[in-house]
């Protein structure tokens, strides 16, 4: 049995098209980008790091005097919690970090708004902030001690100085990146100055501000590590410095783990706020 083509040629049965309409095949769509979010993906890296640490300790790769095993660190942490030392030091450290973060964020946001909304403000503010950006906050500690002493004021100011620069930089960049058409639209609908700030400036600067907050919370904990080892009588850093004096490596690592967990939790909190506040954006992260 054969069939005939449109030009009259005959095809053998093996080459004849099947009867009826040809089935439609959906085009294969290749997905680009990072893919779907991984459930609890933020914990995969730390868990793998902990597994490598435990494996190296169990196999004797790490010297227990220099790097105690994870179960030793867990036992030390439990003892510090039972005797009340770790909660007490943690509460003091958290208070210092939160105060420094509060003052630093407020200063960075205010300066960014003034500099971003006014050419004169930018001329006055941006230069000194860039100079401060090139000077590490920790290098100012000797001068801050001379000015404010060695009490809590010096520690909070040091943390605030490490916080306000990233908030200022990223918020200012977010303000400058706002599409000028939005400003033209605001003028067309006759928005006032406050309405312009509320409906255009703040939403436009929010992505940059939240990115700056991620750097700010990390900077707060980094500054806290140092200032708590400068003539402090409480705090996680003081606990670590005291442990160094007595050669207690396990206590030092407990303090490092606490700092790491605080930084991870703070960054995760800011990222959660970022996803909720910027849910309207279509990005690869979403």
Secondary structure, 3 states (H helix, E strand, C coil): CEEECCCCCEEEHHHCCCCCCCCCCCCCCCCCCCCCCCCCCHHHHHHHHHHHHHHHHHCCCCCCCCCCCHHHHHHHHHHHHHCCHHHHHHHHHHHHHHHHHHHHHHHHHHHHHHHHHCHHHHHHHHHHHHHHHHCCHHHHHHHHHHHHCCCHHHHHHHHHHHHHHHHHHHHHHHHHCCCHHHHHHHHHCCCCHHHHHHHHHHHHHHHHHHHHHHHHHHHHHHHHHHHCCCCCCCCHHHHHHHHHHCCCHHHHHHHHHHHHHHHHHHHHHHHHHHHHHCCCCCCCCC
